[in-house]
Each structure stands twice: as structure tokens, then as C-alpha cells.
């Protein structure tokens, strides 16, 4: 290879590095699994990760005794999913709406959905209050599936921010025989439920 050709190739390589330096991936960074990560990107990504963590966290609640949390991450932050060894389930979900309605509205919506549309039998309902003073509405439904009776306890909370309304539902589904043994632990956890969006 001639000196002139070598000089030309080195010039192309330097220019290629300068071009790549203006993109997400740059020459001269540290290799991470075959990709060269620009230090500038690493610095700019940190606030994004913190923002995702802050925005994604919409409620807090401890895992009840005898339950194991099996699904929750920053990518699905609005779902709390816990199980017992008998596969009794506790779920907490978060929804938001620009249409602001009352707790009574959402309670009536859930009651109609479970009883009229899904065939559950309503056994109990009434007010539910957390230790921090947040008021919700509690339902206890029953249904028989494949000759096995189940209980479905549901508590709904509603909070508001200046632009949106936030609806939280806590759902405890189990075989009827397991409801009484697990109910105290579930209630204790729900009493410590704390929404992080709205009041």
C-alpha cells in the first residue's frame, strides 16, 4: 500500500469517526457487548432513566404475608401481581382518565360490570379506608367456575391531579375456602396502600 493510499484511508477513517461522533454511537467510547456507547449518551440517558422511574411509580403497597410478588417492573409499573402457594391472586392496577368522575360513579360502573355483564354475585359492599385516610369502595363478589366456588374482593380508589383522574383497583381472587385464612393479610396490606398520583 502506498503512502498516499494509506494517508487517504486514514483520512476517511477520521472523518467516519467524526460523523459517528454526532450520532448516538461514537468512536472512542467504551465497548459494551459489541456496541460503542458515547460518554455523552450515557450522561444524557441518566435523567431519562430517573424520569421513567419517577413517572412509572404510581402507588406503593407492601406484599401481604404468605404472598410472593411475581410481576412488577419499571416497564409495567401500574401492575402489582402477587400469589400464594395455592395460586390465590392479588392484583393492583392503575388507570387514568381526563374525564373526572366521582368514586360513586366508578363503584357503580364496577358493580354493573361484575354483576350484570360477568355474572358474579355481590355478597358485600361498603366503604374502605386506608391508614392514611384515603377512602375507597369495597366489594365482595362470589362466582362458581368448574364447580369450584371463588371469592373476588375488589377495592377501588380515586384520586385527582389538576389534569387527570387516577383510578386504582385492588383485586383479590381466591377459592372460597382460602378467603378467610388470607383475608387479614390482604386487608393489612391494603390499609397501607398509598397512591403517588393525585389526592
PLY file of the C-alpha trace (Angstrom):
ply
format ascii 1.0
element vertex 199
property float x
property float y
property float z
element edge 198
property int vertex1
property int vertex2
end_header
0.00 0.00 0.00
1.41 3.35 -0.98
1.93 6.20 1.48
-0.67 8.25 -0.40
-3.29 5.45 -0.21
-2.58 4.94 3.50
-2.96 8.66 4.15
-6.27 8.73 2.24
-7.64 5.72 4.18
-6.63 7.29 7.50
-8.41 10.48 6.48
-11.60 8.55 5.65
-11.43 6.74 9.00
-11.02 10.01 10.90
-13.93 11.59 9.03
-16.07 8.47 9.69
-15.35 8.79 13.41
-16.32 12.46 13.40
-19.62 11.66 11.68
-20.40 8.85 14.08
-19.48 11.11 16.97
-22.52 13.22 16.13
-24.87 10.20 16.40
-25.87 8.08 19.39
-22.88 5.79 18.90
-19.40 7.26 18.71
-15.82 6.18 18.13
-13.61 6.26 21.18
-16.26 5.20 23.69
-16.18 2.08 25.81
-17.26 -1.20 24.29
-20.38 -2.71 25.89
-21.39 -6.00 24.31
-20.22 -5.09 20.83
-21.72 -1.56 20.87
-19.66 1.55 21.40
-21.53 3.83 23.78
-20.76 7.52 23.62
-19.99 9.06 27.01
-22.33 11.93 26.09
-25.20 9.46 25.63
-24.51 7.85 29.00
-24.72 11.26 30.68
-27.90 12.27 28.83
-29.61 8.91 29.45
-29.34 9.16 33.24
-32.09 11.81 33.60
-34.31 9.76 31.26
-33.96 6.66 33.44
-34.70 8.70 36.58
-37.72 10.23 34.85
-39.04 6.77 33.90
-38.62 5.59 37.48
-40.36 8.67 38.90
-43.23 8.70 36.42
-43.68 4.94 36.46
-44.09 4.70 40.23
-47.81 5.31 40.75
-48.53 3.58 44.07
-46.91 1.81 46.99
-48.14 -1.17 48.92
-46.39 -3.95 50.85
-46.68 -7.56 49.78
-49.07 -9.41 52.14
-47.78 -12.19 54.35
-47.79 -15.60 52.62
-47.79 -13.90 49.18
-44.90 -13.58 46.74
-44.75 -10.72 44.26
-44.28 -12.21 40.81
-44.63 -9.28 38.44
-43.66 -5.65 38.73
-41.09 -3.64 36.82
-40.44 -0.09 35.63
-41.91 -1.10 32.26
-45.23 -2.27 33.79
-45.36 -0.11 36.90
-49.12 0.01 37.22
-49.49 -3.72 37.86
-48.81 -5.32 41.25
-49.17 -9.10 40.99
-48.72 -11.43 43.96
-49.55 -15.10 44.56
-49.90 -17.57 47.42
-48.74 -21.21 47.16
-52.40 -22.06 46.40
-52.30 -19.55 43.50
-54.62 -17.05 45.15
-54.03 -13.77 43.34
-53.71 -10.15 44.44
-53.56 -7.52 41.69
-53.37 -3.75 41.86
-53.96 -1.76 38.68
-53.83 1.93 37.81
-55.89 3.71 35.17
-56.20 7.38 34.35
-58.90 9.44 32.67
-59.27 13.02 31.53
-62.99 12.73 32.39
-63.27 13.43 36.10
-65.96 11.40 37.84
-66.77 10.56 41.45
-65.85 7.45 43.41
-69.57 6.63 43.36
-69.55 6.65 39.54
-66.64 4.20 39.33
-68.14 1.97 42.05
-71.42 1.75 40.15
-69.54 1.02 36.93
-67.65 -1.86 38.54
-70.75 -3.24 40.25
-72.67 -3.32 36.96
-69.74 -4.85 35.10
-69.28 -7.70 37.58
-72.95 -8.45 38.28
-74.77 -7.63 35.05
-72.12 -8.46 32.48
-69.86 -11.06 34.09
-72.32 -13.00 36.24
-70.80 -12.51 39.71
-72.96 -12.48 42.83
-72.49 -9.46 45.10
-72.20 -10.53 48.76
-70.94 -7.37 50.48
-70.04 -3.79 49.71
-69.15 -0.67 51.65
-66.55 1.96 52.42
-62.87 1.07 52.79
-60.39 3.47 54.40
-56.58 3.21 54.38
-54.40 4.03 57.37
-53.52 7.35 55.67
-57.21 8.28 55.39
-57.84 7.58 51.69
-61.44 6.44 51.21
-62.32 3.75 48.70
-65.22 1.43 47.97
-65.02 -2.31 48.67
-66.93 -5.17 47.03
-67.01 -8.88 47.79
-68.26 -10.99 44.88
-68.66 -14.74 44.54
-68.73 -16.94 41.46
-68.54 -20.68 40.73
-66.17 -21.83 37.99
-65.98 -25.53 37.04
-67.93 -26.39 40.21
-65.39 -24.57 42.39
-66.66 -21.54 44.38
-64.44 -18.44 44.27
-64.37 -15.13 46.12
-63.42 -11.91 44.37
-62.73 -8.95 46.64
-62.28 -5.61 44.92
-61.42 -2.17 46.33
-61.47 0.94 44.15
-59.78 4.27 45.00
-59.99 7.53 43.06
-57.55 10.46 43.22
-57.19 13.63 41.16
-54.42 15.75 39.74
-55.04 19.09 38.06
-55.36 17.49 34.61
-56.42 13.88 35.16
-58.24 11.46 37.40
-56.48 8.34 38.67
-58.37 5.12 39.37
-56.75 2.32 41.35
-58.28 -1.14 41.71
-57.04 -3.78 44.16
-58.37 -7.25 43.32
-58.08 -10.36 45.47
-59.23 -13.58 43.76
-59.12 -16.95 45.53
-61.02 -20.14 46.12
-63.72 -19.55 48.72
-62.06 -21.92 51.19
-58.89 -19.77 51.12
-60.59 -16.40 51.58
-60.88 -16.30 55.39
-57.29 -17.53 56.05
-55.77 -14.91 53.70
-58.18 -12.03 54.22
-56.41 -10.47 57.28
-53.05 -10.25 55.48
-54.64 -8.77 52.36
-56.57 -6.20 54.39
-53.43 -5.21 56.31
-51.57 -4.60 53.03
-54.48 -2.65 51.54
-54.64 -0.48 54.63
-51.08 0.60 53.79
-51.86 1.32 50.13
-50.57 4.74 49.12
-51.23 6.31 45.71
-48.49 8.54 44.33
-50.68 10.31 41.78
-53.24 12.84 42.98
-55.16 13.23 46.22
0 1
1 2
2 3
3 4
4 5
5 6
6 7
7 8
8 9
9 10
10 11
11 12
12 13
13 14
14 15
15 16
16 17
17 18
18 19
19 20
20 21
21 22
22 23
23 24
24 25
25 26
26 27
27 28
28 29
29 30
30 31
31 32
32 33
33 34
34 35
35 36
36 37
37 38
38 39
39 40
40 41
41 42
42 43
43 44
44 45
45 46
46 47
47 48
48 49
49 50
50 51
51 52
52 53
53 54
54 55
55 56
56 57
57 58
58 59
59 60
60 61
61 62
62 63
63 64
64 65
65 66
66 67
67 68
68 69
69 70
70 71
71 72
72 73
73 74
74 75
75 76
76 77
77 78
78 79
79 80
80 81
81 82
82 83
83 84
84 85
85 86
86 87
87 88
88 89
89 90
90 91
91 92
92 93
93 94
94 95
95 96
96 97
97 98
98 99
99 100
100 101
101 102
102 103
103 104
104 105
105 106
106 107
107 108
108 109
109 110
110 111
111 112
112 113
113 114
114 115
115 116
116 117
117 118
118 119
119 120
120 121
121 122
122 123
123 124
124 125
125 126
126 127
127 128
128 129
129 130
130 131
131 132
132 133
133 134
134 135
135 136
136 137
137 138
138 139
139 140
140 141
141 142
142 143
143 144
144 145
145 146
146 147
147 148
148 149
149 150
150 151
151 152
152 153
153 154
154 155
155 156
156 157
157 158
158 159
159 160
160 161
161 162
162 163
163 164
164 165
165 166
166 167
167 168
168 169
169 170
170 171
171 172
172 173
173 174
174 175
175 176
176 177
177 178
178 179
179 180
180 181
181 182
182 183
183 184
184 185
185 186
186 187
187 188
188 189
189 190
190 191
191 192
192 193
193 194
194 195
195 196
196 197
197 198
